[in-house]
C-alpha cells in the first residue's frame, strides 16, 4: 500500500511541475489538470485524503463530483469536475440535470477564508471560467479568487445599472485587476444570496443554446455584490468574442486578486 501511495504522490508532483512549467510560459500538456484530478480521486479512494487537492467531494457520485485545489499558475483556487468535461462548450453543462459547479465553487470560497485567516465578505469573492481560446487546460475548471478593491468598486457601481431578467451590453470599459481595462462584456444581475438554482453556464448561452462553437468562445465571471437595503446578489458577466491576437482580451484570472490582499 505504501509503495503504491509513494508512486501516486510522485506521479502527482510530476504533473504539478508540468502545470507550473506551463504557467511560466513553457509549452506543456493540456491534459495535466485532468490527470491531477484523477490522482486526487485515486488518493481519496486509497487513503481518504485529498492530496494534492484541498478537497475531493464525491457525495453525489463521480459523475457529479468535484475537486478543489490551488492553481500553480497564480495561487488562486480552482474547482474541477471529477468527470471528463473539456470546458465551457460541453453541452452537458446546459442540461437542467447538470451539477451546479458554480454553486459548488461558491461554497469552496471557505478555502480562501482559511488562507487569508480573516472572514471574507460576500462581495469580496468572484468566480471565473475562461473560453476555449484563453484556457490552458482542457478540463473544465472554475477559478475562485478575491476581487481587488478597484474591481469591487467597479462591479458595485455596475450592479445598480443591470437588470435581473435579461442580458444587456455593458457600455463602459471596466477597470479590473492588474490595471487592465476590459471591454466587450454583457451583464445581468442575480438578486439571490446563493447560486442555488442558478446555472451561469446556461444563462450565459441563452441566445444560442444549441451552438457549441459560440459557447466555446464564452468567458463567464460571477461576482458577489451587495445590493440595496443590505441584500446580497451577484453580477454575471459574459464575453463571447474570439480574441484577434495575444492580449486582446482579459482572461478569467485577470478579474481576481489571487493574494486576497485588498
ZIRA-V489460 format. One record per pair of residues at least 24 apart in sequence whose ideal C-beta (glycine too) atoms are under 10 Angstrom apart, sorted by the first residue. I is the first residue (numbers start at 1). J is the second residue. If there is no record, write none. Layout:
[[I,J] [I,J]]
This chain:
[[1,46] [1,47] [4,42] [4,46] [5,42] [5,43] [5,46] [5,47] [5,49] [5,51] [8,39] [8,40] [8,42] [8,43] [8,46] [8,47] [8,51] [9,39] [9,43] [9,51] [9,52] [11,35] [11,36] [11,38] [11,39] [11,42] [12,36] [12,38] [12,39] [12,40] [12,42] [12,43] [12,51] [12,52] [12,53] [13,39] [13,51] [13,52] [14,39] [15,39] [15,52] [16,52] [16,69] [16,70] [16,72] [17,72] [18,72] [19,69] [19,71] [19,72] [19,73] [19,136] [19,137] [20,71] [20,72] [20,73] [21,72] [22,72] [22,73] [22,136] [22,137] [23,71] [23,72] [23,73] [23,74] [23,136] [24,72] [24,73] [28,136] [28,137] [29,137] [29,138] [30,86] [30,135] [30,136] [30,137] [30,138] [30,139] [31,84] [31,137] [31,138] [31,139] [32,136] [32,137] [32,138] [32,139] [33,67] [33,69] [33,71] [33,78] [33,80] [33,135] [33,136] [33,137] [33,138] [33,139] [33,140] [33,141] [34,80] [34,81] [34,82] [34,84] [34,85] [34,86] [34,137] [34,138] [34,139] [34,140] [34,141] [35,139] [36,67] [36,69] [36,72] [36,80] [36,137] [36,139] [37,65] [37,66] [37,67] [37,69] [37,80] [37,81] [37,82] [37,83] [37,84] [37,137] [37,139] [37,141] [38,67] [38,82] [38,84] [38,139] [39,67] [40,67] [40,68] [40,69] [40,80] [40,82] [41,65] [41,67] [41,82] [44,82] [53,78] [53,79] [53,80] [54,79] [54,108] [54,110] [54,111] [54,114] [54,115] [55,79] [55,104] [55,107] [55,108] [55,110] [55,111] [56,82] [57,82] [57,104] [57,107] [57,108] [58,82] [60,99] [60,104] [61,99] [63,92] [63,99] [64,97] [64,98] [64,99] [64,100] [64,101] [64,104] [65,99] [65,104] [66,99] [66,101] [66,104] [66,105] [66,108] [66,140] [66,141] [66,142] [67,108] [67,141] [68,104] [68,105] [68,107] [68,108] [68,109] [68,110] [68,111] [68,142] [68,144] [69,111] [69,141] [70,111] [70,115] [70,258] [71,136] [71,137] [71,141] [71,143] [71,144] [71,145] [71,253] [71,258] [73,136] [73,137] [73,143] [73,253] [73,258] [74,143] [74,145] [74,251] [74,253] [74,254] [74,256] [74,257] [74,258] [74,259] [75,115] [75,145] [75,256] [75,258] [75,259] [75,260] [76,112] [76,126] [76,128] [76,143] [76,144] [76,145] [76,146] [76,252] [76,253] [76,256] [76,257] [76,258] [76,259] [76,260] [77,105] [77,108] [77,109] [77,111] [77,112] [77,115] [77,127] [77,141] [77,142] [77,143] [77,144] [77,145] [77,256] [77,258] [78,105] [78,108] [78,128] [78,129] [78,137] [78,139] [78,140] [78,141] [78,142] [78,143] [78,144] [78,145] [78,253] [79,104] [79,105] [79,106] [79,107] [79,108] [79,111] [79,127] [79,129] [79,140] [79,141] [79,142] [79,143] [79,144] [80,105] [80,137] [80,139] [80,140] [80,141] [80,142] [81,139] [81,140] [81,141] [81,142] [83,139] [83,140] [84,138] [84,139] [84,140] [85,138] [85,139] [85,140] [85,141] [86,132] [86,135] [86,137] [86,138] [86,139] [86,140] [86,216] [87,129] [87,130] [87,131] [87,132] [87,135] [87,137] [87,138] [87,139] [87,140] [87,141] [87,215] [87,216] [87,218] [88,129] [88,130] [88,131] [88,132] [88,135] [88,140] [88,142] [88,200] [88,201] [88,204] [88,205] [88,212] [88,215] [88,216] [88,217] [88,218] [88,219] [88,220] [89,131] [89,132] [89,140] [89,201] [89,205] [89,211] [89,212] [89,213] [89,214] [89,215] [89,216] [89,217] [89,218] [90,140] [90,201] [90,212] [90,215] [90,216] [91,205] [91,209] [91,210] [91,212] [91,215] [92,140] [92,201] [93,129] [93,140] [93,199] [93,200] [93,201] [93,202] [93,204] [93,205] [93,215] [94,199] [94,201] [94,202] [94,204] [94,205] [94,209] [94,210] [94,212] [94,215] [95,199] [95,201] [95,202] [96,199] [96,202] [98,199] [98,201] [98,202] [99,199] [100,194] [100,195] [100,196] [100,197] [100,198] [100,199] [100,200] [100,201] [101,127] [101,129] [101,140] [101,141] [101,142] [101,195] [101,199] [101,200] [101,201] [102,127] [102,129] [102,142] [102,195] [102,198] [102,199] [102,200] [102,201] [102,203] [102,220] [102,222] [102,234] [102,236] [103,127] [103,194] [103,195] [103,196] [103,197] [103,198] [103,199] [103,200] [104,142] [104,144] [104,195] [105,129] [105,141] [105,142] [105,143] [105,144] [105,195] [105,222] [106,142] [106,144] [106,194] [106,195] [106,196] [106,198] [106,222] [106,224] [106,234] [107,144] [107,194] [107,195] [107,196] [108,142] [108,144] [109,144] [109,145] [109,146] [109,224] [111,144] [112,144] [112,145] [112,146] [112,258] [112,260] [113,260] [115,146] [115,258] [115,259] [115,260] [116,146] [116,259] [116,260] [116,261] [117,260] [118,260] [120,146] [120,147] [120,224] [120,260] [121,147] [121,152] [121,224] [121,226] [121,232] [122,193] [122,194] [122,223] [122,224] [122,225] [122,226] [122,231] [122,232] [122,233] [122,234] [123,147] [123,152] [123,155] [123,156] [123,159] [123,223] [123,224] [123,225] [123,226] [123,227] [123,232] [123,233] [123,234] [123,235] [124,149] [124,152] [124,223] [124,224] [124,257] [124,260] [124,262] [125,152] [125,222] [125,223] [125,224] [125,256] [125,260] [126,151] [126,152] [126,155] [126,176] [126,177] [126,221] [126,222] [126,223] [126,224] [126,225] [126,234] [126,235] [126,237] [126,252] [126,255] [126,256] [126,257] [127,195] [127,200] [127,220] [127,221] [127,222] [127,223] [127,224] [127,234] [127,252] [127,255] [127,256] [128,219] [128,220] [128,221] [128,222] [128,223] [128,237] [128,250] [128,251] [128,252] [128,253] [128,254] [128,255] [128,256] [129,200] [129,201] [129,204] [129,218] [129,219] [129,220] [129,221] [129,222] [129,238] [129,252] [130,218] [130,219] [130,220] [130,239] [130,249] [130,251] [130,252] [130,253] [131,215] [131,216] [131,217] [131,218] [131,219] [131,220] [131,238] [131,239] [131,240] [131,241] [131,242] [131,243] [131,249] [131,251] [131,252] [132,213] [132,215] [132,216] [132,217] [132,218] [132,219] [132,242] [133,216] [133,217] [133,219] [133,241] [133,242] [133,243] [133,248] [133,249] [133,251] [134,217] [134,219] [134,239] [134,242] [134,243] [134,248] [134,249] [134,250] [134,251] [134,252] [134,253] [134,254] [135,219] [135,251] [135,252] [136,251] [136,253] [140,201] [141,252] [142,200] [142,201] [142,220] [142,222] [142,252] [143,221] [143,251] [143,252] [143,253] [143,255] [143,256] [143,258] [144,256] [144,258] [145,177] [145,252] [145,253] [145,255] [145,256] [145,257] [145,258] [145,259] [145,260] [146,177] [146,256] [146,257] [146,258] [146,259] [146,260] [146,261] [146,262] [147,176] [147,177] [147,223] [147,224] [147,225] [147,255] [147,256] [147,257] [147,260] [147,262] [148,175] [148,176] [148,177] [148,178] [148,179] [148,255] [148,256] [148,257] [148,259] [148,260] [148,261] [148,262] [149,177] [149,257] [149,261] [149,262] [150,174] [150,175] [150,176] [150,177] [150,178] [150,179] [150,257] [150,262] [151,175] [151,176] [151,177] [151,178] [151,180] [151,182] [151,221] [151,223] [151,254] [151,255] [151,256] [151,257] [151,262] [152,177] [152,223] [152,224] [152,225] [152,226] [152,257] [152,262] [154,182] [154,223] [154,235] [155,187] [155,221] [155,223] [155,224] [155,225] [155,234] [155,235] [155,237] [155,255] [156,223] [156,225] [156,226] [156,227] [156,235] [157,225] [158,185] [158,187] [158,189] [158,223] [158,225] [158,235] [158,237] [159,187] [159,189] [159,190] [159,191] [159,223] [159,225] [159,226] [159,227] [159,228] [159,233] [159,234] [159,235] [160,189] [160,225] [160,227] [160,228] [161,187] [161,189] [162,186] [162,187] [162,188] [162,189] [162,190] [162,225] [162,233] [162,235] [162,236] [162,237] [163,187] [163,188] [163,189] [164,188] [164,189] [164,190] [164,191] [164,192] [164,233] [165,189] [166,206] [167,203] [167,204] [167,206] [167,207] [167,236] [167,237] [167,238] [170,237] [170,239] [174,237] [174,250] [174,255] [176,221] [176,237] [176,250] [176,254] [176,255] [176,256] [177,250] [177,253] [177,254] [177,255] [177,256] [177,257] [177,258] [177,262] [178,250] [178,253] [178,254] [178,255] [178,256] [178,257] [179,254] [180,247] [180,249] [180,250] [180,251] [180,254] [180,255] [181,250] [182,219] [182,221] [182,237] [182,239] [182,249] [182,250] [182,251] [182,254] [182,255] [183,239] [183,241] [183,249] [183,250] [184,219] [184,238] [184,239] [184,240] [184,241] [184,243] [184,248] [184,249] [184,250] [185,219] [185,221] [185,236] [185,237] [185,238] [185,239] [185,240] [185,241] [185,249] [185,250] [186,236] [186,237] [186,238] [186,239] [186,240] [187,221] [187,235] [187,236] [187,237] [187,238] [188,234] [188,235] [188,236] [188,237] [188,238] [189,225] [189,227] [189,233] [189,234] [189,235] [189,236] [190,222] [190,225] [190,232] [190,233] [190,234] [190,235] [190,236] [191,225] [191,227] [191,228] [191,231] [191,232] [191,233] [191,234] [192,231] [192,232] [192,233] [192,234] [193,224] [193,227] [193,231] [193,232] [193,233] [193,234] [194,232] [194,234] [195,222] [195,224] [195,234] [195,236] [198,222] [198,234] [198,236] [200,234] [200,236] [200,237] [200,238] [203,236] [203,238] [204,236] [204,237] [204,238] [204,239] [204,240] [205,238] [205,240] [206,238] [207,238] [207,240] [208,240] [213,242] [214,240] [214,242] [215,240] [216,240] [216,242] [217,241] [217,242] [217,243] [217,249] [219,243] [219,249] [219,250] [219,251] [219,252] [219,255] [220,252] [221,250] [221,252] [221,254] [221,255] [221,256] [222,255] [223,255] [223,256]]
